[in-house]
Amino acid sequence: MGTKGRAIIGLDVEELLKLLNKAFADEWLAYYQYWVGAKVAKGPMKDAVIAELLQHATEELGHANLVADRIIQLGGTPLTTPKVWFDWSNCGYDAPDDPFVRTLLQQNIQAEQCAIGVYDRMMKLTEGKDPLTYNMALTILTQEVEHEEDLQALLEDLDLMMPAPR
């Protein structure tokens, strides 16, 4: 990173790089959770759920790219080994071992809610201190909120067709 670009950041760059690498791990795990969930999905509205999961997977991969670029701009290195993603992740990974669409939707809603919290905290930390990371976090947060809304709408439609057991 350029000297001036790093100098304008009003917080500890090494701590910021740790936060960004944690988000990077989250994005890769989210990508895989969506992608593999789309491959195994079963149940009513399967085609609509698969389409949504695949779209979200693509967007999560885009988020990983944005975060990696910011890490590099700050003079850091994105996590280079998938094995460490679990150790660094904020949100973890919920394996789609139950391929029923309701379960997949619920798992991914929970993951999106975690991601919303991660990027909200990142925005609060960088507001007025690092406009580039702040704007990146805002961009990603906007999509994560849309993801949560999309998944909740599908779950509501599914519940109208087939109410959840009580």
DSSP file (Angstrom, degrees, kcal/mol; ACC not computed):
  #  RESIDUE AA STRUCTURE BP1 BP2  ACC     N-H-->O    O-->H-N    N-H-->O    O-->H-N    TCO  KAPPA ALPHA  PHI   PSI    X-CA   Y-CA   Z-CA
    1    1 A M              0   0    0      0, 0.0    73,-0.1     0, 0.0    72,-0.1   0.000 360.0 360.0 360.0 148.8    0.0    0.0    0.0
    2    2 A G     >  -     0   0    0     71,-0.1     4,-1.8     1,-0.1     5,-0.2  -0.357 360.0-121.2 -65.7 148.7    1.1    3.5   -0.6
    3    3 A T  H  > S+     0   0    0      1,-0.2     4,-2.2     2,-0.2     5,-0.1   0.905 112.7  45.6 -59.0 -45.8    2.5    5.4    2.4
    4    4 A K  H  > S+     0   0    0      1,-0.2     4,-1.7     2,-0.2    -1,-0.2   0.897 109.1  56.2 -67.9 -39.4   -0.1    8.2    2.2
    5    5 A G  H  4 S+     0   0    0      1,-0.2    -1,-0.2     2,-0.2    -2,-0.2   0.851 113.7  40.4 -60.7 -34.9   -3.0    5.7    1.7
    6    6 A R  H >< S+     0   0    0     -4,-1.8     3,-1.2     1,-0.2    -1,-0.2   0.832 110.6  59.0 -79.9 -34.4   -1.9    3.9    4.9
    7    7 A A  H 3< S+     0   0    0     -4,-2.2    -2,-0.2     1,-0.3    -1,-0.2   0.778  96.2  61.5 -67.8 -27.4   -1.2    7.2    6.8
    8    8 A I  T 3< S+     0   0    0     -4,-1.7     2,-0.5    -5,-0.1    -1,-0.3   0.589  80.0 101.8 -77.8  -7.5   -4.8    8.5    6.3
    9    9 A I    <   -     0   0    0     -3,-1.2     2,-0.2    -4,-0.1   121,-0.2  -0.660  61.9-155.1 -81.6 124.3   -6.2    5.6    8.3
   10   10 A G        +     0   0    0    119,-2.2     2,-0.3    -2,-0.5   120,-0.1  -0.139  67.0  55.2 -94.4  38.9   -7.1    6.7   11.8
   11   11 A L  S    S-     0   0    0     -2,-0.2     2,-0.5   118,-0.2    -2,-0.1  -0.956 102.2 -64.0-156.1 173.6   -6.8    3.4   13.5
   12   12 A D     >  -     0   0    0     -2,-0.3     4,-2.1     1,-0.2     5,-0.2  -0.499  40.7-159.4 -68.3 112.3   -4.5    0.4   14.0
   13   13 A V  H  > S+     0   0    0     -2,-0.5     4,-2.6     1,-0.2    -1,-0.2   0.862  89.2  55.1 -64.0 -37.6   -3.9   -1.0   10.6
   14   14 A E  H  > S+     0   0    0      2,-0.2     4,-1.7     1,-0.2    -1,-0.2   0.903 109.4  47.0 -65.0 -39.5   -2.8   -4.4   11.9
   15   15 A E  H  > S+     0   0    0      2,-0.2     4,-2.2     1,-0.2    -1,-0.2   0.906 111.8  51.2 -66.2 -40.6   -6.0   -4.8   13.9
   16   16 A L  H  X S+     0   0    0     -4,-2.1     4,-2.7     1,-0.2    -2,-0.2   0.904 106.7  54.0 -62.3 -41.2   -8.1   -3.7   10.9
   17   17 A L  H  X S+     0   0    0     -4,-2.6     4,-2.4     1,-0.2    -1,-0.2   0.881 106.8  52.0 -61.6 -37.5   -6.3   -6.4    8.8
   18   18 A K  H  X S+     0   0    0     -4,-1.7     4,-2.1     2,-0.2    -1,-0.2   0.934 110.6  47.7 -62.6 -45.4   -7.2   -9.0   11.4
   19   19 A L  H  X S+     0   0    0     -4,-2.2     4,-2.1     1,-0.2    -2,-0.2   0.909 112.4  49.6 -61.7 -41.6  -10.9   -7.9   11.2
   20   20 A L  H  X S+     0   0    0     -4,-2.7     4,-2.5     1,-0.2    -1,-0.2   0.890 109.4  50.7 -66.5 -39.0  -10.7   -8.0    7.4
   21   21 A N  H  X S+     0   0    0     -4,-2.4     4,-2.3     2,-0.2    -1,-0.2   0.859 108.5  52.6 -68.0 -33.3   -9.2  -11.5    7.3
   22   22 A K  H  X S+     0   0    0     -4,-2.1     4,-2.2     2,-0.2    68,-0.5   0.920 111.5  46.2 -64.1 -42.9  -11.9  -12.7    9.6
   23   23 A A  H  X S+     0   0    0     -4,-2.1     4,-2.5     2,-0.2    -2,-0.2   0.879 109.3  55.7 -65.9 -37.1  -14.5  -11.3    7.2
   24   24 A F  H  X S+     0   0    0     -4,-2.5     4,-2.0     2,-0.2    -2,-0.2   0.927 108.0  48.0 -59.7 -45.9  -12.6  -12.8    4.3
   25   25 A A  H  X S+     0   0    0     -4,-2.3     4,-2.3     1,-0.2     5,-0.2   0.917 110.7  52.3 -60.6 -43.8  -12.9  -16.3    6.0
   26   26 A D  H  X S+     0   0    0     -4,-2.2     4,-2.8     1,-0.2    -2,-0.2   0.914 107.5  51.6 -57.8 -44.2  -16.6  -15.6    6.5
   27   27 A E  H  X S+     0   0    0     -4,-2.5     4,-2.7     1,-0.2    -1,-0.2   0.898 110.2  47.4 -65.2 -40.9  -17.2  -14.8    2.9
   28   28 A W  H  X S+     0   0    0     -4,-2.0     4,-2.3     2,-0.2    -1,-0.2   0.915 114.2  46.9 -66.3 -41.3  -15.5  -18.0    1.6
   29   29 A L  H  X S+     0   0    0     -4,-2.3     4,-2.6     2,-0.2    -2,-0.2   0.892 112.8  50.1 -66.9 -38.2  -17.4  -20.1    4.1
   30   30 A A  H  X S+     0   0    0     -4,-2.8     4,-2.6    -5,-0.2     5,-0.3   0.920 108.7  52.9 -64.4 -43.6  -20.6  -18.4    3.1
   31   31 A Y  H  X S+     0   0    0     -4,-2.7     4,-2.9     1,-0.2    -2,-0.2   0.951 113.3  42.9 -54.6 -50.4  -19.9  -18.9   -0.6
   32   32 A Y  H  X S+     0   0    0     -4,-2.3     4,-2.9     1,-0.2     5,-0.4   0.896 111.3  54.2 -67.4 -39.6  -19.4  -22.6    0.0
   33   33 A Q  H  X S+     0   0    0     -4,-2.6     4,-1.6     1,-0.2    -1,-0.2   0.923 114.7  41.3 -60.7 -43.8  -22.4  -22.9    2.3
   34   34 A Y  H  X S+     0   0    0     -4,-2.6     4,-2.2     2,-0.2    -2,-0.2   0.940 116.4  48.8 -65.9 -47.8  -24.6  -21.4   -0.4
   35   35 A W  H  X S+     0   0    0     -4,-2.9     4,-1.2    -5,-0.3    -2,-0.2   0.938 116.0  40.2 -62.5 -50.2  -23.1  -23.2   -3.3
   36   36 A V  H  X S+     0   0    0     -4,-2.9     4,-1.6     1,-0.2    -1,-0.2   0.857 112.2  57.8 -70.6 -33.2  -23.2  -26.7   -1.7
   37   37 A G  H  X S+     0   0    0     -4,-1.6     4,-1.3    -5,-0.4    -1,-0.2   0.896 104.6  52.0 -60.1 -39.3  -26.7  -26.0   -0.3
   38   38 A A  H  < S+     0   0    0     -4,-2.2    -1,-0.2     1,-0.2    -2,-0.2   0.822 108.0  52.8 -65.3 -31.2  -27.9  -25.3   -3.8
   39   39 A K  H  < S+     0   0    0     -4,-1.2    -1,-0.2     1,-0.2    -2,-0.2   0.827 118.5  33.0 -73.9 -31.8  -26.5  -28.6   -5.0
   40   40 A V  H  < S+     0   0    0     -4,-1.6    -2,-0.2    -3,-0.1    -1,-0.2   0.493  83.8 134.6-105.1  -4.3  -28.2  -30.7   -2.3
   41   41 A A     <  +     0   0    0     -4,-1.3     2,-0.3    -5,-0.2    59,-0.2  -0.125  27.0 175.2 -55.4 138.1  -31.5  -28.8   -1.8
   42   42 A K  B     +a  100   0A   0     57,-2.5    59,-2.2     2,-0.1    -2,-0.0  -0.988  29.1  49.5-141.6 149.2  -34.7  -30.9   -1.7
   43   43 A G  S >  S-     0   0    0     -2,-0.3     3,-1.3    57,-0.2    57,-0.0  -0.627  87.6 -16.1 121.4-175.9  -38.3  -30.1   -1.1
   44   44 A P  T 3  S+     0   0    0      0, 0.0    57,-0.1     0, 0.0     5,-0.1  -0.274 127.1  16.5 -63.0 147.4  -41.1  -27.7   -2.2
   45   45 A M  T 3> S+     0   0    0      1,-0.1     4,-2.4     3,-0.1     5,-0.2   0.714  81.6 149.4  63.1  21.7  -40.0  -24.6   -4.0
   46   46 A K  H <>  +     0   0    0     -3,-1.3     4,-3.0     1,-0.2     5,-0.2   0.881  65.7  52.1 -53.6 -44.1  -36.6  -26.3   -4.6
   47   47 A D  H  > S+     0   0    0      1,-0.2     4,-2.2     2,-0.2    -1,-0.2   0.905 111.2  46.1 -64.2 -41.4  -36.0  -24.5   -7.9
   48   48 A A  H  > S+     0   0    0     -3,-0.2     4,-2.0     2,-0.2    -1,-0.2   0.903 114.7  47.9 -66.7 -40.7  -36.6  -21.1   -6.5
   49   49 A V  H  X S+     0   0    0     -4,-2.4     4,-2.8     2,-0.2     5,-0.2   0.921 111.3  50.3 -66.4 -44.3  -34.4  -21.8   -3.4
   50   50 A I  H  X S+     0   0    0     -4,-3.0     4,-2.6    -5,-0.2     5,-0.2   0.931 109.9  50.6 -59.9 -45.8  -31.6  -23.2   -5.6
   51   51 A A  H  X S+     0   0    0     -4,-2.2     4,-2.0    -5,-0.2    -1,-0.2   0.912 113.1  46.0 -59.2 -43.1  -31.7  -20.1   -7.8
   52   52 A E  H  X S+     0   0    0     -4,-2.0     4,-2.5     2,-0.2    -1,-0.2   0.917 112.1  50.3 -67.1 -43.4  -31.5  -17.8   -4.8
   53   53 A L  H  X S+     0   0    0     -4,-2.8     4,-2.5     1,-0.2    -2,-0.2   0.902 111.3  48.5 -63.0 -40.8  -28.7  -19.8   -3.1
   54   54 A L  H  X S+     0   0    0     -4,-2.6     4,-2.1     2,-0.2    -1,-0.2   0.896 111.2  50.0 -67.3 -39.3  -26.6  -19.8   -6.3
   55   55 A Q  H  X S+     0   0    0     -4,-2.0     4,-1.9    -5,-0.2    -2,-0.2   0.932 112.7  46.9 -62.9 -44.5  -27.1  -16.0   -6.8
   56   56 A H  H  X S+     0   0    0     -4,-2.5     4,-2.7     2,-0.2     5,-0.2   0.887 107.8  56.4 -65.3 -38.6  -26.1  -15.4   -3.2
   57   57 A A  H  X S+     0   0    0     -4,-2.5     4,-2.2     1,-0.2    -1,-0.2   0.939 107.5  48.9 -57.2 -46.8  -23.1  -17.7   -3.6
   58   58 A T  H  X S+     0   0    0     -4,-2.1     4,-1.7     1,-0.2    -1,-0.2   0.900 112.3  48.1 -59.8 -41.7  -21.9  -15.6   -6.5
   59   59 A E  H  X S+     0   0    0     -4,-1.9     4,-2.0     2,-0.2    -1,-0.2   0.868 108.6  53.3 -69.6 -36.5  -22.3  -12.4   -4.5
   60   60 A E  H  X S+     0   0    0     -4,-2.7     4,-2.3     2,-0.2    -1,-0.2   0.888 107.2  52.3 -65.0 -38.0  -20.5  -13.8   -1.5
   61   61 A L  H  X S+     0   0    0     -4,-2.2     4,-1.8     1,-0.2    -1,-0.2   0.888 108.0  52.1 -63.2 -38.6  -17.6  -14.7   -3.7
   62   62 A G  H  X S+     0   0    0     -4,-1.7     4,-2.2     2,-0.2    -2,-0.2   0.879 107.3  52.2 -62.8 -38.2  -17.7  -11.1   -4.9
   63   63 A H  H  X S+     0   0    0     -4,-2.0     4,-2.8     2,-0.2     5,-0.2   0.919 106.4  53.2 -63.7 -43.0  -17.5   -9.9   -1.3
   64   64 A A  H  X S+     0   0    0     -4,-2.3     4,-2.6     1,-0.2    -1,-0.2   0.892 108.8  50.9 -58.3 -38.9  -14.5  -12.1   -0.7
   65   65 A N  H  X S+     0   0    0     -4,-1.8     4,-2.5     2,-0.2    -1,-0.2   0.923 110.1  48.3 -64.9 -44.8  -12.9  -10.4   -3.7
   66   66 A L  H  X S+     0   0    0     -4,-2.2     4,-2.1     2,-0.2    -2,-0.2   0.925 114.0  46.4 -60.8 -45.1  -13.6   -6.9   -2.3
   67   67 A V  H  X S+     0   0    0     -4,-2.8     4,-2.6     2,-0.2    -2,-0.2   0.918 111.7  50.9 -66.2 -42.9  -12.3   -7.8    1.1
   68   68 A A  H  X S+     0   0    0     -4,-2.6     4,-2.4    -5,-0.2    -1,-0.2   0.921 109.4  51.4 -60.3 -43.7   -9.1   -9.4   -0.3
   69   69 A D  H  X S+     0   0    0     -4,-2.5     4,-2.4     1,-0.2    -1,-0.2   0.908 110.7  48.2 -59.8 -41.5   -8.5   -6.3   -2.4
   70   70 A R  H  X S+     0   0    0     -4,-2.1     4,-1.8     2,-0.2    -2,-0.2   0.902 109.1  53.1 -67.8 -39.7   -8.8   -4.1    0.7
   71   71 A I  H  <>S+     0   0    0     -4,-2.6     5,-2.7     1,-0.2    -1,-0.2   0.936 111.9  45.8 -57.5 -46.6   -6.5   -6.4    2.7
   72   72 A I  H ><5S+     0   0    0     -4,-2.4     3,-1.8     1,-0.2    -2,-0.2   0.893 108.4  55.8 -65.5 -40.6   -3.9   -6.1   -0.1
   73   73 A Q  H 3<5S+     0   0    0     -4,-2.4    -1,-0.2     1,-0.3    -2,-0.2   0.846 106.4  52.3 -59.3 -32.9   -4.4   -2.3   -0.3
   74   74 A L  T 3<5S-     0   0    0     -4,-1.8    -1,-0.3    -5,-0.1    -2,-0.2   0.393 125.4-103.3 -85.7   4.1   -3.6   -2.1    3.4
   75   75 A G  T < 5S+     0   0    0     -3,-1.8    -3,-0.2     1,-0.3    -2,-0.1   0.597  83.3 118.7  87.9  11.2   -0.3   -4.0    2.9
   76   76 A G      < -     0   0    0     -5,-2.7    -1,-0.3    -6,-0.2   -62,-0.0  -0.337  60.5-120.6 -99.5-175.8   -1.7   -7.3    4.3
   77   77 A T        -     0   0    0     -2,-0.1     3,-0.1    -3,-0.1   -56,-0.0  -0.996  24.6-122.7-127.4 126.6   -2.1  -10.8    2.8
   78   78 A P        -     0   0    0      0, 0.0   -57,-0.1     0, 0.0   -10,-0.0  -0.326  50.9 -79.0 -61.5 150.9   -5.5  -12.5    2.7
   79   79 A L        -     0   0    0      1,-0.2     6,-0.0   -58,-0.1   -11,-0.0  -0.300  46.5-164.4 -50.9 128.4   -5.6  -15.9    4.4
   80   80 A T        +     0   0    0      1,-0.1    -1,-0.2    -3,-0.1     3,-0.1   0.503  64.6  64.8-101.6  -5.4   -4.0  -18.3    2.0
   81   81 A T    >   -     0   0    0      1,-0.1     3,-1.7     0, 0.0     4,-0.4  -0.963  63.4-153.0-124.8 118.0   -5.1  -21.6    3.5
   82   82 A P  G >> S+     0   0    0      0, 0.0     3,-1.5     0, 0.0     4,-0.5   0.811  92.8  72.5 -55.5 -29.5   -8.7  -22.7    3.5
   83   83 A K  G 34 S+     0   0    0      1,-0.3     3,-0.5     2,-0.2     4,-0.3   0.818  96.1  50.3 -55.5 -32.1   -8.0  -24.8    6.6
   84   84 A V  G <> S+     0   0    0     -3,-1.7     4,-1.8     1,-0.2     3,-0.3   0.570  84.4  88.7 -86.7  -8.6   -7.6  -21.7    8.7
   85   85 A W  H <> S+     0   0    0     -3,-1.5     4,-2.0    -4,-0.4    -1,-0.2   0.888  86.1  53.3 -56.7 -39.2  -10.9  -20.1    7.7
   86   86 A F  H  < S+     0   0    0     -4,-0.5    -1,-0.2    -3,-0.5    -2,-0.1   0.878 108.8  49.1 -64.4 -37.1  -12.8  -22.0   10.4
   87   87 A D  H  4 S+     0   0    0     -4,-0.3    -1,-0.2    -3,-0.3    -2,-0.2   0.826 118.5  38.9 -70.7 -31.0  -10.4  -20.6   13.1
   88   88 A W  H  < S+     0   0    0     -4,-1.8    -2,-0.2   -67,-0.1    -1,-0.2   0.678  90.2 114.9 -92.4 -19.7  -10.7  -17.0   11.8
   89   89 A S     <  -     0   0    0     -4,-2.0   -66,-0.1    -5,-0.2   -67,-0.1  -0.182  45.7-165.7 -62.4 139.7  -14.4  -17.0   11.0
   90   90 A N  S    S+     0   0    0    -68,-0.5    -1,-0.1     2,-0.1   -67,-0.1   0.830  93.6  31.2 -80.2 -40.0  -16.9  -14.8   12.9
   91   91 A C  S    S-     0   0    0      1,-0.2    23,-0.1   -68,-0.0    24,-0.1   0.550  94.4-153.4-104.4 -12.2  -19.9  -16.6   11.6
   92   92 A G        -     0   0    0     -7,-0.2     2,-0.4    -6,-0.1    -1,-0.2  -0.226  26.4 -74.5  72.2-161.4  -18.7  -20.2   11.1
   93   93 A Y        -     0   0    0     -4,-0.1     2,-0.7    -7,-0.0    -1,-0.1  -0.991  27.4-158.2-144.0 127.8  -20.1  -22.7    8.7
   94   94 A D        -     0   0    0     -2,-0.4    17,-0.1   -65,-0.1    13,-0.0  -0.872  24.8-137.9-110.8  97.7  -23.4  -24.6    9.0
   95   95 A A        -     0   0    0     -2,-0.7     2,-2.2     1,-0.2     3,-0.4  -0.261  13.0-126.4 -58.4 134.5  -23.1  -27.7    6.8
   96   96 A P        +     0   0    0      0, 0.0    -1,-0.2     0, 0.0     8,-0.1  -0.313  57.7 143.7 -79.9  57.9  -26.2  -28.4    4.8
   97   97 A D        +     0   0    0     -2,-2.2    -2,-0.1     1,-0.2    -3,-0.0   0.802  66.9  56.5 -68.6 -28.8  -26.4  -32.0    6.1
   98   98 A D  S    S-     0   0    0     -3,-0.4    -1,-0.2     1,-0.1     6,-0.1  -0.914  75.2-167.6-100.2 107.2  -30.2  -31.7    6.1
   99   99 A P        +     0   0    0      0, 0.0   -57,-2.5     0, 0.0     2,-0.1   0.427  42.1 127.2 -80.5   3.2  -31.0  -30.7    2.5
  100  100 A F  B >>  -a   42   0A   0    -59,-0.2     4,-2.2     1,-0.1     3,-0.5  -0.402  66.3-127.7 -63.6 133.0  -34.7  -29.8    3.2
  101  101 A V  H 3> S+     0   0    0    -59,-2.2     4,-2.7     1,-0.3     5,-0.2   0.822 106.1  55.4 -55.6 -37.2  -35.3  -26.3    1.8
  102  102 A R  H 3> S+     0   0    0      2,-0.2     4,-2.5     1,-0.2    -1,-0.3   0.934 109.8  46.8 -62.1 -44.3  -36.7  -24.9    5.1
  103  103 A T  H <> S+     0   0    0     -3,-0.5     4,-2.7     2,-0.2    -2,-0.2   0.925 112.3  49.8 -63.3 -44.8  -33.6  -26.0    7.0
  104  104 A L  H  X S+     0   0    0     -4,-2.2     4,-2.3     1,-0.2    -2,-0.2   0.917 111.6  48.7 -60.6 -43.7  -31.3  -24.5    4.3
  105  105 A L  H  X S+     0   0    0     -4,-2.7     4,-2.4    -5,-0.2    -1,-0.2   0.926 112.1  48.5 -62.6 -44.6  -33.2  -21.2    4.4
  106  106 A Q  H  X S+     0   0    0     -4,-2.5     4,-2.1     2,-0.2    -2,-0.2   0.910 111.5  50.0 -63.2 -42.0  -33.0  -21.0    8.2
  107  107 A Q  H  X S+     0   0    0     -4,-2.7     4,-2.0     1,-0.2    -1,-0.2   0.924 113.9  44.8 -61.4 -44.1  -29.3  -21.8    8.2
  108  108 A N  H  X S+     0   0    0     -4,-2.3     4,-2.4     2,-0.2    -1,-0.2   0.821 108.9  55.5 -75.5 -30.0  -28.5  -19.1    5.6
  109  109 A I  H  X S+     0   0    0     -4,-2.4     4,-2.4     2,-0.2    -1,-0.2   0.933 109.2  48.7 -62.1 -45.0  -30.8  -16.5    7.3
  110  110 A Q  H  X S+     0   0    0     -4,-2.1     4,-1.9     1,-0.2    -2,-0.2   0.909 111.1  49.9 -61.5 -42.0  -28.8  -17.1   10.5
  111  111 A A  H  X S+     0   0    0     -4,-2.0     4,-2.4     1,-0.2    -1,-0.2   0.904 110.4  49.9 -63.9 -40.9  -25.5  -16.7    8.6
  112  112 A E  H  X S+     0   0    0     -4,-2.4     4,-2.7     2,-0.2    -2,-0.2   0.890 107.6  54.1 -65.3 -38.4  -26.7  -13.5    6.9
  113  113 A Q  H  X S+     0   0    0     -4,-2.4     4,-1.6     2,-0.2    -1,-0.2   0.890 109.4  48.2 -63.4 -38.1  -27.7  -12.1   10.3
  114  114 A C  H  X S+     0   0    0     -4,-1.9     4,-2.2     2,-0.2    -2,-0.2   0.939 111.3  50.1 -64.0 -46.5  -24.2  -12.8   11.6
  115  115 A A  H  X S+     0   0    0     -4,-2.4     4,-2.5     1,-0.2     5,-0.3   0.880 106.3  55.8 -61.2 -38.8  -22.7  -11.1    8.5
  116  116 A I  H  X S+     0   0    0     -4,-2.7     4,-2.1     1,-0.2    -1,-0.2   0.919 108.9  47.7 -59.0 -43.3  -24.9   -8.1    9.0
  117  117 A G  H  X S+     0   0    0     -4,-1.6     4,-2.3     2,-0.2    -2,-0.2   0.894 110.0  52.7 -63.9 -40.7  -23.5   -7.7   12.5
  118  118 A V  H  X S+     0   0    0     -4,-2.2     4,-2.1     1,-0.2    -2,-0.2   0.941 114.3  40.3 -61.4 -49.0  -19.9   -8.1   11.2
  119  119 A Y  H  X S+     0   0    0     -4,-2.5     4,-2.2     2,-0.2    -1,-0.2   0.807 112.1  56.0 -76.1 -27.9  -20.2   -5.4    8.6
  120  120 A D  H  X S+     0   0    0     -4,-2.1     4,-2.3    -5,-0.3    -1,-0.2   0.934 110.9  45.3 -64.0 -44.9  -22.2   -3.1   10.9
  121  121 A R  H  X S+     0   0    0     -4,-2.3     4,-2.3     1,-0.2    -2,-0.2   0.895 111.6  52.7 -64.4 -39.4  -19.4   -3.3   13.5
  122  122 A M  H  X S+     0   0    0     -4,-2.1     4,-2.1     1,-0.2    -1,-0.2   0.900 109.4  49.3 -63.8 -39.8  -16.8   -2.7   10.7
  123  123 A M  H  X S+     0   0    0     -4,-2.2     4,-1.8     2,-0.2    -2,-0.2   0.930 111.0  49.1 -64.1 -44.8  -18.6    0.4    9.6
  124  124 A K  H  < S+     0   0    0     -4,-2.3    -2,-0.2     1,-0.2    -1,-0.2   0.881 112.7  48.8 -63.0 -37.6  -18.8    1.8   13.1
  125  125 A L  H  < S+     0   0    0     -4,-2.3    -1,-0.2     1,-0.2    -2,-0.2   0.873 119.7  36.1 -68.2 -38.2  -15.1    1.1   13.7
  126  126 A T  H >X S+     0   0    0     -4,-2.1     4,-2.7    -5,-0.2     3,-2.6   0.557  82.1 123.7 -97.6  -9.1  -14.0    2.7   10.4
  127  127 A E  T 3< S-     0   0    0     -4,-1.8    -4,-0.0     1,-0.3    -3,-0.0  -0.326  92.3  -1.2 -57.7 124.9  -16.5    5.6   10.2
  128  128 A G  T 34 S+     0   0    0      1,-0.1    -1,-0.3    -2,-0.1    -2,-0.1   0.454 131.8  66.5  75.0   0.3  -14.5    8.8    9.9
  129  129 A K  T <4 S+     0   0    0     -3,-2.6  -119,-2.2     1,-0.1    -2,-0.2   0.653 111.5  14.9-121.5 -30.9  -11.2    6.9   10.2
  130  130 A D     X  -     0   0    0     -4,-2.7     4,-2.5  -121,-0.2     5,-0.2  -0.684  60.0-177.6-150.6  87.2  -11.0    4.8    7.0
  131  131 A P  H  > S+     0   0    0      0, 0.0     4,-2.4     0, 0.0     5,-0.2   0.800  82.1  55.3 -63.3 -29.5  -13.4    5.8    4.2
  132  132 A L  H  > S+     0   0    0      2,-0.2     4,-2.1     1,-0.2     5,-0.1   0.944 112.6  40.2 -70.3 -46.4  -12.3    3.1    1.8
  133  133 A T  H  > S+     0   0    0      2,-0.2     4,-2.9     1,-0.2     5,-0.2   0.903 114.8  54.7 -67.1 -39.6  -13.0    0.2    4.3
  134  134 A Y  H  X S+     0   0    0     -4,-2.5     4,-2.4    -8,-0.3    -2,-0.2   0.938 110.3  45.2 -57.5 -48.2  -16.1    2.0    5.5
  135  135 A N  H  X S+     0   0    0     -4,-2.4     4,-2.3     2,-0.2    -1,-0.2   0.872 112.7  51.0 -66.9 -36.6  -17.5    2.2    1.9
  136  136 A M  H  X S+     0   0    0     -4,-2.1     4,-2.5     2,-0.2     5,-0.2   0.938 111.5  47.7 -62.4 -46.6  -16.6   -1.4    1.2
  137  137 A A  H  X S+     0   0    0     -4,-2.9     4,-3.1     1,-0.2    -2,-0.2   0.889 111.0  51.5 -62.5 -39.5  -18.3   -2.5    4.4
  138  138 A L  H  X S+     0   0    0     -4,-2.4     4,-2.3    -5,-0.2    -1,-0.2   0.913 109.6  49.9 -63.4 -42.9  -21.4   -0.4    3.4
  139  139 A T  H  X S+     0   0    0     -4,-2.3     4,-1.4     2,-0.2    -2,-0.2   0.935 115.6  42.0 -60.2 -47.6  -21.5   -2.0    0.0
  140  140 A I  H  X S+     0   0    0     -4,-2.5     4,-2.5     1,-0.2    -2,-0.2   0.923 112.1  54.4 -68.0 -43.6  -21.3   -5.5    1.4
  141  141 A L  H  X S+     0   0    0     -4,-3.1     4,-2.6     1,-0.2     5,-0.2   0.897 104.1  56.3 -56.7 -41.7  -23.7   -4.8    4.2
  142  142 A T  H  X S+     0   0    0     -4,-2.3     4,-1.8     1,-0.2    -1,-0.2   0.917 110.9  43.2 -57.8 -44.5  -26.3   -3.6    1.7
  143  143 A Q  H  X S+     0   0    0     -4,-1.4     4,-2.6     2,-0.2    -1,-0.2   0.876 110.8  54.7 -70.6 -36.7  -26.2   -6.9   -0.1
  144  144 A E  H  X S+     0   0    0     -4,-2.5     4,-2.3     2,-0.2    -2,-0.2   0.897 108.2  49.5 -64.1 -38.7  -26.2   -8.9    3.1
  145  145 A V  H  X S+     0   0    0     -4,-2.6     4,-2.2     2,-0.2    -1,-0.2   0.912 111.1  49.8 -64.1 -41.9  -29.4   -7.2    4.2
  146  146 A E  H  X S+     0   0    0     -4,-1.8     4,-2.8    -5,-0.2    -2,-0.2   0.899 108.9  52.9 -62.5 -40.1  -30.9   -7.9    0.8
  147  147 A H  H  X S+     0   0    0     -4,-2.6     4,-2.7     2,-0.2     5,-0.3   0.938 108.4  49.3 -60.3 -47.1  -29.9  -11.6    1.2
  148  148 A E  H  X S+     0   0    0     -4,-2.3     4,-2.5     1,-0.2    -1,-0.2   0.931 112.9  47.7 -58.7 -45.2  -31.6  -11.8    4.5
  149  149 A E  H  X S+     0   0    0     -4,-2.2     4,-2.2     1,-0.2    -2,-0.2   0.917 111.7  49.9 -62.3 -44.3  -34.8  -10.3    3.1
  150  150 A D  H  X S+     0   0    0     -4,-2.8     4,-2.0     1,-0.2    -2,-0.2   0.924 113.6  45.2 -60.2 -46.1  -34.7  -12.6    0.0
  151  151 A L  H  X S+     0   0    0     -4,-2.7     4,-2.3     1,-0.2    -1,-0.2   0.889 112.2  50.9 -67.8 -40.0  -34.3  -15.7    2.2
  152  152 A Q  H  X S+     0   0    0     -4,-2.5     4,-2.5    -5,-0.3    -1,-0.2   0.877 108.6  52.7 -65.9 -36.2  -37.0  -14.6    4.7
  153  153 A A  H  X S+     0   0    0     -4,-2.2     4,-2.3     2,-0.2    -2,-0.2   0.914 110.0  47.9 -65.0 -42.1  -39.4  -14.0    1.8
  154  154 A L  H  X S+     0   0    0     -4,-2.0     4,-2.5     2,-0.2    -2,-0.2   0.910 111.6  50.4 -63.3 -41.1  -38.8  -17.5    0.5
  155  155 A L  H  X S+     0   0    0     -4,-2.3     4,-2.5     2,-0.2    -2,-0.2   0.898 109.6  50.8 -64.4 -40.2  -39.2  -19.0    3.9
  156  156 A E  H  X S+     0   0    0     -4,-2.5     4,-1.7     2,-0.2    -1,-0.2   0.917 110.8  48.8 -62.2 -43.3  -42.5  -17.1    4.3
  157  157 A D  H  X S+     0   0    0     -4,-2.3     4,-1.7     1,-0.2    -2,-0.2   0.917 111.8  49.2 -61.8 -43.0  -43.7  -18.4    1.0
  158  158 A L  H  X S+     0   0    0     -4,-2.5     4,-3.1     1,-0.2    -2,-0.2   0.904 108.6  53.1 -62.5 -41.6  -42.8  -21.9    2.0
  159  159 A D  H  < S+     0   0    0     -4,-2.5    -1,-0.2     1,-0.2    -2,-0.2   0.816 106.5  53.0 -65.5 -30.3  -44.6  -21.5    5.3
  160  160 A L  H  < S+     0   0    0     -4,-1.7    -1,-0.2     2,-0.2    -2,-0.2   0.875 116.2  39.7 -70.1 -36.2  -47.7  -20.5    3.4
  161  161 A M  H  < S+     0   0    0     -4,-1.7    -2,-0.2     1,-0.3    -1,-0.2   0.881 138.4   9.8 -74.6 -39.7  -47.5  -23.6    1.3
  162  162 A M  S  < S-     0   0    0     -4,-3.1    -1,-0.3    -5,-0.2    -2,-0.2  -0.740  82.2-138.7-148.5  84.9  -46.4  -25.9    4.1
  163  163 A P        -     0   0    0      0, 0.0    -4,-0.1     0, 0.0    -3,-0.1  -0.123  30.0-105.2 -53.2 142.4  -46.6  -24.5    7.7
  164  164 A A        -     0   0    0      1,-0.1     2,-0.0     2,-0.1    -5,-0.0  -0.365  41.3 -98.7 -65.0 145.6  -43.7  -25.5    9.9
  165  165 A P              0   0    0      0, 0.0    -1,-0.1     0, 0.0    -3,-0.0  -0.368 360.0 360.0 -63.5 145.0  -44.3  -28.2   12.5
  166  166 A R              0   0    0     -3,-0.1    -2,-0.1    -2,-0.0     0, 0.0   0.406 360.0 360.0-111.4 360.0  -45.0  -26.7   15.9
